[in-house]
Amino acid sequence: MARMAAIQSPRVRNALHQRGQGLSEYIIIVALIAVAAIGVVGFFGDTLSNQMAGMAMEMAGQGGDTAQQTATAQAASAQANAATAKTLDNYASAN
């Protein structure tokens, strides 16, 4: 009986090691998705914030026109900045 437990012990350890490896990979993937989400929110944050504010005001029965106009202006500004060619000559000038 003791010999049987000794034979299964490496199998159990190997199974636990593989389970831990899968968990580690899962944590790395979740962390990468979180970093990407933070980057997207940082890039589109002001526009999304104003759009959400406009929708919340409309749902509350108030006029959300000001928040929507601000979101539209910020989106136009972001589009103009994206269309600007980025080179080393204009790197430091409000890109």
N, CA, C and O atoms as a GROMACS GRO file, in nm:
protein
  380
    1MET      N    1   0.082  -0.119   0.000
    1MET     CA    2   0.000   0.000   0.000
    1MET      C    3   0.087   0.126   0.000
    1MET      O    4   0.056   0.222  -0.071
    2ALA      N    5   0.194   0.127   0.078
    2ALA     CA    6   0.283   0.242   0.083
    2ALA      C    7   0.352   0.261  -0.050
    2ALA      O    8   0.378   0.374  -0.092
    3ARG      N    9   0.384   0.150  -0.117
    3ARG     CA   10   0.448   0.159  -0.249
    3ARG      C   11   0.355   0.225  -0.350
    3ARG      O   12   0.401   0.302  -0.434
    4MET      N   13   0.226   0.196  -0.344
    4MET     CA   14   0.128   0.254  -0.435
    4MET      C   15   0.120   0.406  -0.418
    4MET      O   16   0.110   0.478  -0.516
    5ALA      N   17   0.124   0.455  -0.294
    5ALA     CA   18   0.119   0.599  -0.267
    5ALA      C   19   0.244   0.667  -0.320
    5ALA      O   20   0.238   0.781  -0.368
    6ALA      N   21   0.357   0.598  -0.312
    6ALA     CA   22   0.482   0.657  -0.362
    6ALA      C   23   0.479   0.667  -0.513
    6ALA      O   24   0.538   0.760  -0.569
    7ILE      N   25   0.413   0.574  -0.581
    7ILE     CA   26   0.405   0.578  -0.728
    7ILE      C   27   0.314   0.692  -0.772
    7ILE      O   28   0.345   0.758  -0.871
    8GLN      N   29   0.205   0.716  -0.704
    8GLN     CA   30   0.111   0.819  -0.744
    8GLN      C   31   0.157   0.959  -0.706
    8GLN      O   32   0.110   1.057  -0.763
    9SER      N   33   0.245   0.969  -0.612
    9SER     CA   34   0.287   1.100  -0.564
    9SER      C   35   0.346   1.188  -0.675
    9SER      O   36   0.308   1.305  -0.681
   10PRO      N   37   0.435   1.140  -0.762
   10PRO     CA   38   0.484   1.227  -0.870
   10PRO      C   39   0.374   1.269  -0.966
   10PRO      O   40   0.377   1.380  -1.020
   11ARG      N   41   0.277   1.182  -0.988
   11ARG     CA   42   0.166   1.218  -1.077
   11ARG      C   43   0.083   1.331  -1.017
   11ARG      O   44   0.042   1.424  -1.087
   12VAL      N   45   0.059   1.321  -0.889
   12VAL     CA   46  -0.020   1.426  -0.822
   12VAL      C   47   0.056   1.557  -0.826
   12VAL      O   48  -0.001   1.662  -0.854
   13ARG      N   49   0.187   1.551  -0.797
   13ARG     CA   50   0.267   1.674  -0.801
   13ARG      C   51   0.268   1.734  -0.941
   13ARG      O   52   0.261   1.856  -0.956
   14ASN      N   53   0.278   1.649  -1.044
   14ASN     CA   54   0.279   1.698  -1.182
   14ASN      C   55   0.145   1.762  -1.217
   14ASN      O   56   0.142   1.865  -1.285
   15ALA      N   57   0.035   1.702  -1.174
   15ALA     CA   58  -0.097   1.759  -1.201
   15ALA      C   59  -0.113   1.895  -1.133
   15ALA      O   60  -0.167   1.988  -1.193
   16LEU      N   61  -0.066   1.906  -1.010
   16LEU     CA   62  -0.075   2.035  -0.940
   16LEU      C   63   0.012   2.139  -1.008
   16LEU      O   64  -0.026   2.256  -1.017
   17HIS      N   65   0.128   2.099  -1.057
   17HIS     CA   66   0.218   2.192  -1.127
   17HIS      C   67   0.152   2.243  -1.255
   17HIS      O   68   0.159   2.362  -1.285
   18GLN      N   69   0.089   2.153  -1.330
   18GLN     CA   70   0.023   2.194  -1.453
   18GLN      C   71  -0.095   2.286  -1.425
   18GLN      O   72  -0.120   2.380  -1.500
   19ARG      N   73  -0.168   2.259  -1.319
   19ARG     CA   74  -0.281   2.344  -1.283
   19ARG      C   75  -0.231   2.484  -1.246
   19ARG      O   76  -0.293   2.584  -1.284
   20GLY      N   77  -0.122   2.492  -1.173
   20GLY     CA   78  -0.063   2.621  -1.137
   20GLY      C   79  -0.012   2.696  -1.257
   20GLY      O   80  -0.021   2.819  -1.263
   21GLN      N   81   0.043   2.624  -1.354
   21GLN     CA   82   0.093   2.687  -1.476
   21GLN      C   83  -0.024   2.747  -1.554
   21GLN      O   84  -0.012   2.858  -1.606
   22GLY      N   85  -0.134   2.676  -1.565
   22GLY     CA   86  -0.252   2.728  -1.635
   22GLY      C   87  -0.306   2.853  -1.568
   22GLY      O   88  -0.348   2.947  -1.636
   23LEU      N   89  -0.306   2.856  -1.436
   23LEU     CA   90  -0.352   2.972  -1.362
   23LEU      C   91  -0.261   3.092  -1.387
   23LEU      O   92  -0.309   3.205  -1.401
   24SER      N   93  -0.131   3.067  -1.392
   24SER     CA   94  -0.036   3.175  -1.418
   24SER      C   95  -0.057   3.235  -1.557
   24SER      O   96  -0.054   3.357  -1.574
   25GLU      N   97  -0.080   3.150  -1.655
   25GLU     CA   98  -0.105   3.199  -1.791
   25GLU      C   99  -0.234   3.280  -1.795
   25GLU      O  100  -0.241   3.383  -1.863
   26TYR      N  101  -0.335   3.235  -1.725
   26TYR     CA  102  -0.462   3.307  -1.720
   26TYR      C  103  -0.443   3.445  -1.658
   26TYR      O  104  -0.497   3.543  -1.708
   27ILE      N  105  -0.366   3.453  -1.551
   27ILE     CA  106  -0.340   3.582  -1.485
   27ILE      C  107  -0.266   3.676  -1.578
   27ILE      O  108  -0.295   3.796  -1.580
   28ILE      N  109  -0.170   3.625  -1.654
   28ILE     CA  110  -0.095   3.709  -1.749
   28ILE      C  111  -0.189   3.763  -1.857
   28ILE      O  112  -0.180   3.881  -1.892
   29ILE      N  113  -0.277   3.679  -1.910
   29ILE     CA  114  -0.371   3.724  -2.013
   29ILE      C  115  -0.465   3.831  -1.958
   29ILE      O  116  -0.490   3.931  -2.024
   30VAL      N  117  -0.517   3.810  -1.838
   30VAL     CA  118  -0.606   3.909  -1.776
   30VAL      C  119  -0.533   4.041  -1.754
   30VAL      O  120  -0.590   4.148  -1.775
   31ALA      N  121  -0.407   4.034  -1.713
   31ALA     CA  122  -0.328   4.156  -1.692
   31ALA      C  123  -0.307   4.231  -1.823
   31ALA      O  124  -0.316   4.354  -1.826
   32LEU      N  125  -0.279   4.159  -1.931
   32LEU     CA  126  -0.261   4.224  -2.061
   32LEU      C  127  -0.390   4.290  -2.109
   32LEU      O  128  -0.387   4.400  -2.166
   33ILE      N  129  -0.502   4.225  -2.087
   33ILE     CA  130  -0.631   4.284  -2.125
   33ILE      C  131  -0.658   4.410  -2.042
   33ILE      O  132  -0.711   4.508  -2.094
   34ALA      N  133  -0.624   4.407  -1.914
   34ALA     CA  134  -0.645   4.523  -1.828
   34ALA      C  135  -0.558   4.640  -1.873
   34ALA      O  136  -0.604   4.754  -1.875
   35VAL      N  137  -0.433   4.613  -1.910
   35VAL     CA  138  -0.344   4.720  -1.957
   35VAL      C  139  -0.398   4.779  -2.087
   35VAL      O  140  -0.395   4.901  -2.106
   36ALA      N  141  -0.446   4.694  -2.177
   36ALA     CA  142  -0.503   4.743  -2.303
   36ALA      C  143  -0.628   4.828  -2.277
   36ALA      O  144  -0.647   4.931  -2.341
   37ALA      N  145  -0.712   4.785  -2.184
   37ALA     CA  146  -0.833   4.861  -2.151
   37ALA      C  147  -0.798   4.997  -2.091
   37ALA      O  148  -0.862   5.098  -2.122
   38ILE      N  149  -0.697   5.001  -2.007
   38ILE     CA  150  -0.652   5.128  -1.949
   38ILE      C  151  -0.602   5.221  -2.060
   38ILE      O  152  -0.629   5.341  -2.058
   39GLY      N  153  -0.529   5.166  -2.155
   39GLY     CA  154  -0.480   5.247  -2.267
   39GLY      C  155  -0.593   5.302  -2.352
   39GLY      O  156  -0.588   5.418  -2.392
   40VAL      N  157  -0.694   5.222  -2.379
   40VAL     CA  158  -0.807   5.268  -2.460
   40VAL      C  159  -0.885   5.376  -2.386
   40VAL      O  160  -0.923   5.477  -2.446
   41VAL      N  161  -0.909   5.357  -2.259
   41VAL     CA  162  -0.980   5.458  -2.180
   41VAL      C  163  -0.899   5.586  -2.172
   41VAL      O  164  -0.955   5.696  -2.179
   42GLY      N  165  -0.768   5.573  -2.157
   42GLY     CA  166  -0.683   5.693  -2.154
   42GLY      C  167  -0.684   5.768  -2.286
   42GLY      O  168  -0.677   5.890  -2.289
   43PHE      N  169  -0.693   5.693  -2.395
   43PHE     CA  170  -0.692   5.756  -2.528
   43PHE      C  171  -0.825   5.822  -2.560
   43PHE      O  172  -0.828   5.934  -2.611
   44PHE      N  173  -0.935   5.754  -2.530
   44PHE     CA  174  -1.069   5.805  -2.562
   44PHE      C  175  -1.145   5.854  -2.440
   44PHE      O  176  -1.266   5.877  -2.448
   45GLY      N  177  -1.078   5.872  -2.327
   45GLY     CA  178  -1.144   5.899  -2.200
   45GLY      C  179  -1.235   6.019  -2.199
   45GLY      O  180  -1.350   6.008  -2.156
   46ASP      N  181  -1.187   6.134  -2.245
   46ASP     CA  182  -1.269   6.256  -2.238
   46ASP      C  183  -1.392   6.246  -2.327
   46ASP      O  184  -1.502   6.285  -2.287
   47THR      N  185  -1.374   6.192  -2.447
   47THR     CA  186  -1.487   6.179  -2.538
   47THR      C  187  -1.591   6.083  -2.482
   47THR      O  188  -1.710   6.113  -2.482
   48LEU      N  189  -1.546   5.968  -2.433
   48LEU     CA  190  -1.639   5.871  -2.375
   48LEU      C  191  -1.709   5.926  -2.253
   48LEU      O  192  -1.828   5.903  -2.233
   49SER      N  193  -1.635   5.998  -2.170
   49SER     CA  194  -1.693   6.055  -2.050
   49SER      C  195  -1.805   6.153  -2.084
   49SER      O  196  -1.912   6.150  -2.021
   50ASN      N  197  -1.782   6.238  -2.182
   50ASN     CA  198  -1.885   6.335  -2.220
   50ASN      C  199  -2.004   6.267  -2.288
   50ASN      O  200  -2.118   6.310  -2.269
   51GLN      N  201  -1.980   6.164  -2.366
   51GLN     CA  202  -2.091   6.093  -2.428
   51GLN      C  203  -2.176   6.023  -2.323
   51GLN      O  204  -2.299   6.025  -2.329
   52MET      N  205  -2.110   5.961  -2.226
   52MET     CA  206  -2.184   5.895  -2.119
   52MET      C  207  -2.261   5.997  -2.036
   52MET      O  208  -2.374   5.970  -1.994
   53ALA      N  209  -2.202   6.112  -2.012
   53ALA     CA  210  -2.272   6.217  -1.937
   53ALA      C  211  -2.395   6.264  -2.013
   53ALA      O  212  -2.501   6.287  -1.955
   54GLY      N  213  -2.380   6.279  -2.144
   54GLY     CA  214  -2.495   6.320  -2.227
   54GLY      C  215  -2.606   6.218  -2.224
   54GLY      O  216  -2.723   6.254  -2.213
   55MET      N  217  -2.571   6.090  -2.234
   55MET     CA  218  -2.673   5.984  -2.230
   55MET      C  219  -2.740   5.979  -2.092
   55MET      O  220  -2.862   5.960  -2.083
   56ALA      N  221  -2.662   5.995  -1.987
   56ALA     CA  222  -2.720   5.992  -1.852
   56ALA      C  223  -2.816   6.108  -1.831
   56ALA      O  224  -2.921   6.093  -1.769
   57MET      N  225  -2.779   6.225  -1.884
   57MET     CA  226  -2.868   6.341  -1.870
   57MET      C  227  -2.997   6.321  -1.949
   57MET      O  228  -3.105   6.357  -1.903
   58GLU      N  229  -2.984   6.263  -2.069
   58GLU     CA  230  -3.104   6.236  -2.150
   58GLU      C  231  -3.195   6.135  -2.081
   58GLU      O  232  -3.318   6.150  -2.082
   59MET      N  233  -3.137   6.032  -2.021
   59MET     CA  234  -3.217   5.931  -1.952
   59MET      C  235  -3.284   5.989  -1.828
   59MET      O  236  -3.390   5.942  -1.788
   60ALA      N  237  -3.223   6.090  -1.768
   60ALA     CA  238  -3.280   6.153  -1.650
   60ALA      C  239  -3.385   6.257  -1.687
   60ALA      O  240  -3.445   6.318  -1.599
   61GLY      N  241  -3.407   6.279  -1.817
   61GLY     CA  242  -3.508   6.374  -1.860
   61GLY      C  243  -3.456   6.514  -1.878
   61GLY      O  244  -3.533   6.606  -1.901
   62GLN      N  245  -3.327   6.532  -1.869
   62GLN     CA  246  -3.267   6.663  -1.889
   62GLN      C  247  -3.207   6.669  -2.030
   62GLN      O  248  -3.195   6.567  -2.098
   63GLY      N  249  -3.170   6.788  -2.070
   63GLY     CA  250  -3.106   6.803  -2.201
   63GLY      C  251  -2.957   6.774  -2.190
   63GLY      O  252  -2.887   6.835  -2.110
   64GLY      N  253  -2.909   6.682  -2.270
   64GLY     CA  254  -2.768   6.647  -2.269
   64GLY      C  255  -2.694   6.705  -2.387
   64GLY      O  256  -2.588   6.655  -2.426
   65ASP      N  257  -2.749   6.811  -2.446
   65ASP     CA  258  -2.689   6.868  -2.567
   65ASP      C  259  -2.549   6.922  -2.542
   65ASP      O  260  -2.461   6.904  -2.626
   66THR      N  261  -2.528   6.988  -2.430
   66THR     CA  262  -2.396   7.046  -2.402
   66THR      C  263  -2.289   6.939  -2.393
   66THR      O  264  -2.181   6.954  -2.450
   67ALA      N  265  -2.317   6.831  -2.322
   67ALA     CA  266  -2.220   6.723  -2.308
   67ALA      C  267  -2.195   6.656  -2.443
   67ALA      O  268  -2.081   6.619  -2.473
   68GLN      N  269  -2.299   6.640  -2.524
   68GLN     CA  270  -2.282   6.578  -2.655
   68GLN      C  271  -2.202   6.668  -2.749
   68GLN      O  272  -2.121   6.619  -2.828
   69GLN      N  273  -2.225   6.798  -2.742
   69GLN     CA  274  -2.149   6.891  -2.825
   69GLN      C  275  -2.001   6.892  -2.784
   69GLN      O  276  -1.913   6.899  -2.870
   70THR      N  277  -1.975   6.884  -2.654
   70THR     CA  278  -1.837   6.878  -2.607
   70THR      C  279  -1.770   6.750  -2.656
   70THR      O  280  -1.655   6.753  -2.697
   71ALA      N  281  -1.842   6.638  -2.651
   71ALA     CA  282  -1.787   6.511  -2.699
   71ALA      C  283  -1.758   6.518  -2.848
   71ALA      O  284  -1.656   6.467  -2.894
   72THR      N  285  -1.846   6.582  -2.924
   72THR     CA  286  -1.825   6.597  -3.069
   72THR      C  287  -1.703   6.683  -3.096
   72THR      O  288  -1.624   6.652  -3.185
   73ALA      N  289  -1.686   6.791  -3.022
   73ALA     CA  290  -1.570   6.879  -3.041
   73ALA      C  291  -1.441   6.806  -3.006
   73ALA      O  292  -1.341   6.821  -3.075
   74GLN      N  293  -1.443   6.727  -2.899
   74GLN     CA  294  -1.323   6.653  -2.861
   74GLN      C  295  -1.291   6.544  -2.963
   74GLN      O  296  -1.174   6.517  -2.989
   75ALA      N  297  -1.393   6.481  -3.020
   75ALA     CA  298  -1.370   6.381  -3.123
   75ALA      C  299  -1.310   6.444  -3.247
   75ALA      O  300  -1.221   6.387  -3.310
   76ALA      N  301  -1.357   6.562  -3.283
   76ALA     CA  302  -1.302   6.633  -3.400
   76ALA      C  303  -1.157   6.673  -3.374
   76ALA      O  304  -1.073   6.664  -3.463
   77SER      N  305  -1.128   6.716  -3.253
   77SER     CA  306  -0.990   6.751  -3.216
   77SER      C  307  -0.899   6.628  -3.222
   77SER      O  308  -0.786   6.637  -3.269
   78ALA      N  309  -0.949   6.515  -3.174
   78ALA     CA  310  -0.870   6.392  -3.178
   78ALA      C  311  -0.846   6.349  -3.322
   78ALA      O  312  -0.738   6.300  -3.355
   79GLN      N  313  -0.945   6.367  -3.408
   79GLN     CA  314  -0.929   6.331  -3.549
   79GLN      C  315  -0.826   6.422  -3.615
   79GLN      O  316  -0.745   6.375  -3.695
   80ALA      N  317  -0.829   6.550  -3.584
   80ALA     CA  318  -0.731   6.643  -3.641
   80ALA      C  319  -0.590   6.609  -3.593
   80ALA      O  320  -0.495   6.615  -3.671
   81ASN      N  321  -0.576   6.572  -3.466
   81ASN     CA  322  -0.445   6.533  -3.413
   81ASN      C  323  -0.396   6.404  -3.478
   81ASN      O  324  -0.277   6.388  -3.502
   82ALA      N  325  -0.488   6.312  -3.506
   82ALA     CA  326  -0.449   6.186  -3.569
   82ALA      C  327  -0.406   6.208  -3.713
   82ALA      O  328  -0.320   6.135  -3.763
   83ALA      N  329  -0.463   6.307  -3.780
   83ALA     CA  330  -0.429   6.334  -3.920
   83ALA      C  331  -0.296   6.408  -3.933
   83ALA      O  332  -0.238   6.410  -4.042
   84THR      N  333  -0.248   6.467  -3.826
   84THR     CA  334  -0.121   6.540  -3.830
   84THR      C  335  -0.005   6.442  -3.840
   84THR      O  336   0.003   6.346  -3.762
   85ALA      N  337   0.083   6.466  -3.935
   85ALA     CA  338   0.200   6.378  -3.950
   85ALA      C  339   0.292   6.395  -3.830
   85ALA      O  340   0.325   6.508  -3.792
   86LYS      N  341   0.334   6.285  -3.774
   86LYS     CA  342   0.422   6.289  -3.657
   86LYS      C  343   0.564   6.258  -3.701
   86LYS      O  344   0.594   6.147  -3.745
   87THR      N  345   0.650   6.357  -3.690
   87THR     CA  346   0.790   6.339  -3.724
   87THR      C  347   0.875   6.390  -3.609
   87THR      O  348   0.823   6.441  -3.510
   88LEU      N  349   1.004   6.376  -3.623
   88LEU     CA  350   1.093   6.428  -3.519
   88LEU      C  351   1.097   6.581  -3.519
   88LEU      O  352   1.133   6.643  -3.419
   89ASP      N  353   1.059   6.642  -3.631
   89ASP     CA  354   1.055   6.788  -3.637
   89ASP      C  355   0.946   6.848  -3.549
   89ASP      O  356   0.967   6.953  -3.488
   90ASN      N  357   0.830   6.783  -3.542
   90ASN     CA  358   0.720   6.837  -3.463
   90ASN      C  359   0.686   6.751  -3.342
   90ASN      O  360   0.573   6.756  -3.292
   91TYR      N  361   0.780   6.674  -3.295
   91TYR     CA  362   0.756   6.581  -3.184
   91TYR      C  363   0.715   6.653  -3.057
   91TYR      O  364   0.623   6.608  -2.988
   92ALA      N  365   0.779   6.763  -3.023
   92ALA     CA  366   0.754   6.832  -2.897
   92ALA      C  367   0.639   6.931  -2.906
   92ALA      O  368   0.607   6.994  -2.805
   93SER      N  369   0.576   6.947  -3.020
   93SER     CA  370   0.474   7.051  -3.034
   93SER      C  371   0.334   6.994  -3.020
   93SER      O  372   0.267   6.968  -3.121
   94ALA      N  373   0.289   6.974  -2.899
   94ALA     CA  374   0.150   6.940  -2.863
   94ALA      C  375   0.093   6.824  -2.944
   94ALA      O  376  -0.017   6.834  -2.997
   95ASN      N  377   0.165   6.718  -2.953
   95ASN     CA  378   0.113   6.599  -3.022
   95ASN      C  379   0.033   6.518  -2.927
   95ASN      O  380  -0.020   6.413  -2.965
   0.00000   0.00000   0.00000
